[in-house]
């Protein structure tokens, strides 16, 4: 993080997460907005897979959130989705508990290494697949389906992920998470040029992230950049929930529909509802 004279001081950002983390899904639009608005103050932005569930059979539950079995996960997910309005169905846990978050994390590792420009979209699609569409992202055929949808070599990536190679890459992330004392998700760690670190744990509001950045860079007058226009953003993320658009553009729930029509064009998206919440999906072509 060595900056030349006259350049803006920056931080390294580490994001500890897991594909099965419901609070990470809720946190996604806030983190995304922070990344858009304050990217010029971030030297390196690193996403770390935290290995939340290696094996469901030995998971041991999550006492802090009242989770002892799969039925509790389903209820917890649904409650979080209803409260945050970031849709989470949760029925997948009633049908068959997801066995592990490691397979999806290891596929992420290969995508991040070989196709870094697609890594964040892949993580996004993992979350959509399990949170919205109730598909088991520990299953190879589901993971391959996501990769194929992204025009990636599903056979090669799946083979590399399900090998010593994939596990070694994930172990590297687990070691980094341990070194940064990341044990809960989501977690953000900001490290400035003096190697001073600040950690934010949980799905905190944007103001908490900005305040942490101010503390890490006390000599800098932080000036946020605008969030990119929605029509541009939806080229990278074709499906957007109503609640995400509210957060990204400071809108009320009732303002979103007309905003999307104005900025994207009615002919360029499909509109629908999931569990009573609106979503918009860009037309592909």
C-alpha positions as a Markdown table, in Angstrom:
| # | Residue | x | y | z |
|---|---|---|---|---|
| 1 | Unk | 0.0 | 0.0 | 0.0 |
| 2 | Unk | 2.8 | 2.4 | -0.6 |
| 3 | Unk | 1.5 | 5.6 | -2.1 |
| 4 | Unk | 3.6 | 8.2 | -4.0 |
| 5 | Unk | 3.7 | 11.7 | -2.6 |
| 6 | Unk | 0.5 | 13.5 | -3.3 |
| 7 | Unk | -1.6 | 10.4 | -3.7 |
| 8 | Unk | -4.6 | 9.8 | -1.5 |
| 9 | Unk | -3.9 | 7.5 | 1.5 |
| 10 | Unk | -5.8 | 4.2 | 1.2 |
| 11 | Unk | -6.8 | 1.2 | 3.1 |
| 12 | Unk | -6.9 | -2.5 | 2.3 |
| 13 | Unk | -10.4 | -4.0 | 2.7 |
| 14 | Unk | -10.9 | -7.6 | 3.7 |
| 15 | Unk | -14.5 | -9.0 | 3.5 |
| 16 | Unk | -15.1 | -12.2 | 5.5 |
| 17 | Unk | -18.2 | -14.0 | 4.2 |
| 18 | Unk | -19.7 | -17.3 | 3.3 |
| 19 | Unk | -22.1 | -18.3 | 0.5 |
| 20 | Unk | -24.6 | -19.6 | 3.1 |
| 21 | Unk | -24.5 | -16.5 | 5.2 |
| 22 | Unk | -28.0 | -15.0 | 5.3 |
| 23 | Unk | -26.8 | -11.8 | 7.0 |
| 24 | Unk | -24.2 | -11.4 | 4.2 |
| 25 | Unk | -27.1 | -11.4 | 1.7 |
| 26 | Unk | -28.9 | -8.7 | 3.7 |
| 27 | Unk | -25.6 | -6.7 | 3.9 |
| 28 | Unk | -24.8 | -7.0 | 0.2 |
| 29 | Unk | -26.5 | -3.7 | -1.1 |
| 30 | Unk | -24.9 | -1.7 | 1.7 |
| 31 | Unk | -21.4 | -3.1 | 1.1 |
| 32 | Unk | -21.9 | -2.6 | -2.6 |
| 33 | Unk | -22.8 | 1.0 | -2.1 |
| 34 | Unk | -19.8 | 1.5 | 0.1 |
| 35 | Unk | -17.5 | 0.0 | -2.5 |
| 36 | Unk | -18.9 | 2.2 | -5.3 |
| 37 | Unk | -18.8 | 5.4 | -3.3 |
| 38 | Unk | -15.4 | 5.0 | -1.6 |
| 39 | Unk | -13.4 | 2.9 | -4.1 |
| 40 | Unk | -10.8 | 5.6 | -4.5 |
| 41 | Unk | -9.8 | 5.1 | -0.8 |
| 42 | Unk | -9.4 | 1.3 | -1.2 |
| 43 | Unk | -6.0 | 0.0 | -2.4 |
| 44 | Unk | -6.9 | -3.7 | -2.3 |
| 45 | Unk | -10.4 | -5.2 | -1.9 |
| 46 | Unk | -10.2 | -8.9 | -0.9 |
| 47 | Unk | -13.1 | -11.3 | -0.4 |
| 48 | Unk | -12.4 | -14.1 | 2.0 |
| 49 | Unk | -14.4 | -17.3 | 2.2 |
| 50 | Unk | -14.8 | -18.1 | 5.9 |
| 51 | Unk | -15.9 | -21.7 | 5.9 |
| 52 | Unk | -19.1 | -21.4 | 7.9 |
| 53 | Unk | -20.3 | -25.0 | 7.5 |
| 54 | Unk | -17.8 | -27.7 | 6.6 |
| 55 | Unk | -20.3 | -30.5 | 7.3 |
| 56 | Unk | -23.9 | -30.1 | 8.5 |
| 57 | Unk | -23.6 | -33.2 | 10.5 |
| 58 | Unk | -20.8 | -31.7 | 12.6 |
| 59 | Unk | -21.9 | -28.1 | 12.4 |
| 60 | Unk | -23.0 | -27.9 | 16.0 |
| 61 | Unk | -25.6 | -25.2 | 15.4 |
| 62 | Unk | -25.5 | -21.4 | 16.1 |
| 63 | Unk | -26.6 | -20.8 | 19.7 |
| 64 | Unk | -26.5 | -17.0 | 19.3 |
| 65 | Unk | -29.2 | -17.2 | 16.7 |
| 66 | Unk | -31.2 | -20.0 | 18.3 |
| 67 | Unk | -30.2 | -22.6 | 15.6 |
| 68 | Unk | -29.9 | -26.2 | 16.6 |
| 69 | Unk | -31.3 | -28.0 | 13.6 |
| 70 | Unk | -32.3 | -27.4 | 10.0 |
| 71 | Unk | -35.9 | -26.3 | 10.9 |
| 72 | Unk | -34.4 | -23.5 | 12.9 |
| 73 | Unk | -32.3 | -22.4 | 10.0 |
| 74 | Unk | -35.4 | -22.2 | 7.8 |
| 75 | Unk | -37.2 | -20.1 | 10.4 |
| 76 | Unk | -34.2 | -17.9 | 11.0 |
| 77 | Unk | -33.6 | -17.2 | 7.3 |
| 78 | Unk | -37.3 | -16.4 | 6.7 |
| 79 | Unk | -37.4 | -14.0 | 9.6 |
| 80 | Unk | -34.2 | -12.2 | 8.4 |
| 81 | Unk | -35.7 | -12.0 | 4.9 |
| 82 | Unk | -39.0 | -10.6 | 6.2 |
| 83 | Unk | -37.4 | -8.1 | 8.5 |
| 84 | Unk | -34.8 | -6.8 | 6.0 |
| 85 | Unk | -37.0 | -7.2 | 2.9 |
| 86 | Unk | -34.0 | -8.8 | 1.2 |
| 87 | Unk | -36.0 | -11.9 | 0.1 |
| 88 | Unk | -34.9 | -15.2 | 1.7 |
| 89 | Unk | -37.2 | -18.2 | 1.2 |
| 90 | Unk | -35.5 | -20.7 | 3.4 |
| 91 | Unk | -37.6 | -23.8 | 2.5 |
| 92 | Unk | -34.5 | -25.5 | 1.2 |
| 93 | Unk | -33.6 | -26.4 | 4.9 |
| 94 | Unk | -37.0 | -28.1 | 5.4 |
| 95 | Unk | -36.6 | -30.3 | 2.3 |
| 96 | Unk | -33.0 | -31.4 | 2.8 |
| 97 | Unk | -30.3 | -29.6 | 4.9 |
| 98 | Unk | -27.5 | -28.2 | 2.8 |
| 99 | Unk | -24.6 | -30.4 | 3.5 |
| 100 | Unk | -21.7 | -27.8 | 3.4 |
| 101 | Unk | -20.7 | -24.4 | 2.3 |
| 102 | Unk | -17.2 | -25.7 | 1.3 |
| 103 | Unk | -18.0 | -26.9 | -2.3 |
| 104 | Unk | -19.4 | -23.5 | -3.4 |
| 105 | Unk | -16.5 | -21.7 | -1.6 |
| 106 | Unk | -14.0 | -23.9 | -3.4 |
| 107 | Unk | -15.6 | -23.2 | -6.8 |
| 108 | Unk | -15.5 | -19.5 | -5.9 |
| 109 | Unk | -11.7 | -19.9 | -5.3 |
| 110 | Unk | -11.1 | -21.2 | -8.8 |
| 111 | Unk | -13.3 | -18.6 | -10.4 |
| 112 | Unk | -11.6 | -15.8 | -8.4 |
| 113 | Unk | -8.2 | -17.1 | -9.4 |
| 114 | Unk | -8.8 | -17.8 | -13.1 |
| 115 | Unk | -11.6 | -15.3 | -13.9 |
| 116 | Unk | -11.3 | -12.5 | -11.2 |
| 117 | Unk | -13.6 | -10.2 | -13.2 |
| 118 | Unk | -16.4 | -12.7 | -12.7 |
| 119 | Unk | -15.8 | -13.6 | -9.1 |
| 120 | Unk | -18.2 | -11.2 | -7.5 |
| 121 | Unk | -21.0 | -12.0 | -9.9 |
| 122 | Unk | -20.5 | -15.7 | -9.2 |
| 123 | Unk | -20.8 | -15.1 | -5.5 |
| 124 | Unk | -23.9 | -13.1 | -6.1 |
| 125 | Unk | -25.4 | -15.9 | -8.2 |
| 126 | Unk | -24.6 | -18.4 | -5.5 |
| 127 | Unk | -26.6 | -16.3 | -3.0 |
| 128 | Unk | -29.5 | -15.8 | -5.5 |
| 129 | Unk | -29.6 | -19.5 | -6.2 |
| 130 | Unk | -29.9 | -20.6 | -2.5 |
| 131 | Unk | -31.7 | -17.6 | -1.0 |
| 132 | Unk | -34.2 | -16.9 | -3.8 |
| 133 | Unk | -34.6 | -20.1 | -5.7 |
| 134 | Unk | -34.1 | -22.7 | -3.0 |
| 135 | Unk | -31.4 | -24.7 | -4.8 |
| 136 | Unk | -28.7 | -26.6 | -2.9 |
| 137 | Unk | -25.4 | -25.0 | -3.7 |
| 138 | Unk | -23.5 | -27.8 | -2.2 |
| 139 | Unk | -24.5 | -30.0 | -5.1 |
| 140 | Unk | -22.1 | -30.2 | -8.1 |
| 141 | Unk | -24.9 | -30.0 | -10.7 |
| 142 | Unk | -26.2 | -26.8 | -9.2 |
| 143 | Unk | -22.8 | -25.2 | -9.2 |
| 144 | Unk | -22.2 | -26.3 | -12.8 |
| 145 | Unk | -25.4 | -24.8 | -13.8 |
| 146 | Unk | -24.4 | -21.4 | -12.4 |
| 147 | Unk | -21.0 | -21.6 | -14.2 |
| 148 | Unk | -22.6 | -22.5 | -17.5 |
| 149 | Unk | -25.0 | -19.6 | -17.1 |
| 150 | Unk | -21.9 | -17.4 | -16.8 |
| 151 | Unk | -20.3 | -19.0 | -19.9 |
| 152 | Unk | -17.5 | -20.6 | -17.8 |
| 153 | Unk | -16.0 | -24.0 | -18.3 |
| 154 | Unk | -18.1 | -25.9 | -15.7 |
| 155 | Unk | -16.4 | -29.3 | -16.1 |
| 156 | Unk | -12.9 | -27.9 | -15.6 |
| 157 | Unk | -13.7 | -25.5 | -12.8 |
| 158 | Unk | -15.7 | -28.2 | -10.9 |
| 159 | Unk | -12.9 | -30.7 | -11.3 |
| 160 | Unk | -10.3 | -28.2 | -10.0 |
| 161 | Unk | -12.5 | -27.1 | -7.2 |
| 162 | Unk | -13.1 | -30.6 | -6.0 |
| 163 | Unk | -9.5 | -31.4 | -5.6 |
| 164 | Unk | -6.5 | -30.8 | -3.4 |
| 165 | Unk | -6.0 | -27.6 | -5.5 |
| 166 | Unk | -9.4 | -26.2 | -4.5 |
| 167 | Unk | -9.1 | -27.1 | -0.9 |
| 168 | Unk | -5.6 | -25.6 | -0.6 |
| 169 | Unk | -7.0 | -22.3 | -2.0 |
| 170 | Unk | -9.8 | -22.4 | 0.5 |
| 171 | Unk | -7.4 | -23.2 | 3.3 |
| 172 | Unk | -5.5 | -20.1 | 2.4 |
| 173 | Unk | -8.7 | -18.0 | 3.0 |
| 174 | Unk | -9.4 | -19.8 | 6.2 |
| 175 | Unk | -5.9 | -19.0 | 7.4 |
| 176 | Unk | -6.2 | -15.4 | 6.4 |
| 177 | Unk | -9.6 | -15.1 | 8.2 |
| 178 | Unk | -8.0 | -16.6 | 11.3 |
| 179 | Unk | -5.1 | -14.1 | 11.1 |
| 180 | Unk | -7.6 | -11.2 | 10.9 |
| 181 | Unk | -9.6 | -12.7 | 13.8 |
| 182 | Unk | -12.7 | -13.0 | 11.5 |
| 183 | Unk | -15.0 | -15.5 | 13.2 |
| 184 | Unk | -18.5 | -14.1 | 12.3 |
| 185 | Unk | -20.0 | -13.1 | 9.0 |
| 186 | Unk | -20.2 | -10.6 | 7.5 |
| 187 | Unk | -17.0 | -9.0 | 8.8 |
| 188 | Unk | -15.1 | -6.1 | 7.3 |
| 189 | Unk | -11.5 | -5.4 | 8.2 |
| 190 | Unk | -9.9 | -2.1 | 7.1 |
| 191 | Unk | -6.1 | -1.9 | 7.4 |
| 192 | Unk | -4.4 | 1.5 | 6.8 |
| 193 | Unk | -0.9 | 2.2 | 5.7 |
| 194 | Unk | 0.3 | 2.2 | 9.3 |
| 195 | Unk | -1.0 | -1.4 | 9.6 |
| 196 | Unk | -3.7 | -0.2 | 11.9 |
| 197 | Unk | -6.8 | -2.3 | 11.6 |
| 198 | Unk | -10.5 | -1.7 | 12.2 |
| 199 | Unk | -13.1 | -4.5 | 12.2 |
| 200 | Unk | -16.9 | -4.1 | 11.6 |
| 201 | Unk | -18.9 | -7.3 | 12.4 |
| 202 | Unk | -22.5 | -7.9 | 11.2 |
| 203 | Unk | -24.8 | -6.4 | 8.7 |
| 204 | Unk | -24.1 | -2.8 | 9.8 |
| 205 | Unk | -25.5 | 0.3 | 8.1 |
| 206 | Unk | -23.5 | 2.3 | 5.6 |
| 207 | Unk | -22.8 | 5.0 | 8.2 |
| 208 | Unk | -20.8 | 2.4 | 10.3 |
| 209 | Unk | -18.6 | 1.6 | 7.4 |
| 210 | Unk | -18.0 | 5.2 | 6.6 |
| 211 | Unk | -17.2 | 6.0 | 10.2 |
| 212 | Unk | -14.7 | 3.1 | 10.3 |
| 213 | Unk | -13.0 | 4.4 | 7.1 |
| 214 | Unk | -12.8 | 7.9 | 8.7 |
| 215 | Unk | -11.1 | 6.4 | 11.7 |
| 216 | Unk | -8.7 | 4.5 | 9.5 |
| 217 | Unk | -7.9 | 7.6 | 7.4 |
| 218 | Unk | -8.3 | 10.5 | 9.9 |
| 219 | Unk | -6.2 | 12.8 | 7.7 |
| 220 | Unk | -8.5 | 12.4 | 4.7 |
| 221 | Unk | -11.6 | 14.4 | 3.9 |
| 222 | Unk | -13.7 | 11.6 | 2.5 |
| 223 | Unk | -15.8 | 12.6 | -0.5 |
| 224 | Unk | -18.1 | 9.9 | -1.8 |
| 225 | Unk | -18.5 | 9.2 | -5.5 |
| 226 | Unk | -22.0 | 8.6 | -7.0 |
| 227 | Unk | -23.4 | 5.1 | -7.4 |
| 228 | Unk | -23.3 | 4.1 | -11.1 |
| 229 | Unk | -26.6 | 4.5 | -13.0 |
| 230 | Unk | -28.9 | 1.5 | -12.6 |
| 231 | Unk | -28.9 | 0.7 | -16.3 |
| 232 | Unk | -25.1 | 0.3 | -16.1 |
| 233 | Unk | -25.3 | -1.6 | -12.8 |
| 234 | Unk | -27.8 | -4.1 | -14.1 |
| 235 | Unk | -25.5 | -5.1 | -17.0 |
| 236 | Unk | -23.2 | -6.6 | -14.3 |
| 237 | Unk | -26.0 | -7.8 | -12.0 |
| 238 | Unk | -29.1 | -8.6 | -14.1 |
| 239 | Unk | -31.4 | -9.3 | -11.1 |
| 240 | Unk | -32.0 | -6.6 | -8.5 |
| 241 | Unk | -34.5 | -6.7 | -5.6 |
| 242 | Unk | -36.6 | -3.6 | -4.8 |
| 243 | Unk | -34.9 | -3.3 | -1.5 |
| 244 | Unk | -31.4 | -3.2 | -3.0 |
| 245 | Unk | -32.4 | -0.3 | -5.3 |
| 246 | Unk | -33.8 | 1.6 | -2.4 |
| 247 | Unk | -30.5 | 1.3 | -0.5 |
| 248 | Unk | -28.3 | 2.1 | -3.5 |
| 249 | Unk | -30.2 | 5.2 | -4.6 |
| 250 | Unk | -31.8 | 6.4 | -1.4 |
| 251 | Unk | -35.3 | 5.8 | -2.5 |
| 252 | Unk | -38.5 | 4.9 | -0.7 |
| 253 | Unk | -40.2 | 1.6 | -1.5 |
| 254 | Unk | -42.9 | 3.3 | -3.6 |
| 255 | Unk | -40.4 | 5.3 | -5.7 |
| 256 | Unk | -38.5 | 2.3 | -7.0 |
| 257 | Unk | -40.9 | 1.2 | -9.8 |
| 258 | Unk | -41.0 | 4.6 | -11.6 |
| 259 | Unk | -37.2 | 5.0 | -11.0 |
| 260 | Unk | -36.4 | 1.7 | -12.7 |
| 261 | Unk | -38.7 | 2.5 | -15.6 |
| 262 | Unk | -37.1 | 5.9 | -16.1 |
| 263 | Unk | -33.4 | 4.8 | -15.7 |
| 264 | Unk | -33.5 | 1.4 | -17.4 |
| 265 | Unk | -36.5 | 1.6 | -19.8 |
| 266 | Unk | -39.5 | -0.6 | -19.5 |
| 267 | Unk | -38.6 | -2.6 | -22.6 |
| 268 | Unk | -35.2 | -3.5 | -21.0 |
| 269 | Unk | -36.4 | -5.5 | -17.9 |
| 270 | Unk | -38.9 | -7.9 | -16.6 |
| 271 | Unk | -40.7 | -7.2 | -13.3 |
| 272 | Unk | -41.9 | -9.7 | -10.8 |
| 273 | Unk | -42.5 | -10.5 | -7.1 |
| 274 | Unk | -41.0 | -13.0 | -4.6 |
| 275 | Unk | -42.6 | -13.4 | -1.3 |
| 276 | Unk | -44.4 | -10.1 | -1.8 |
| 277 | Unk | -41.2 | -8.2 | -2.6 |
| 278 | Unk | -40.6 | -6.7 | -6.0 |
| 279 | Unk | -37.6 | -7.6 | -8.3 |
| 280 | Unk | -36.3 | -6.5 | -11.7 |
| 281 | Unk | -34.5 | -8.6 | -14.1 |
| 282 | Unk | -32.6 | -7.1 | -17.1 |
| 283 | Unk | -33.5 | -8.5 | -20.5 |
| 284 | Unk | -30.5 | -10.4 | -21.9 |
| 285 | Unk | -29.3 | -9.7 | -25.4 |
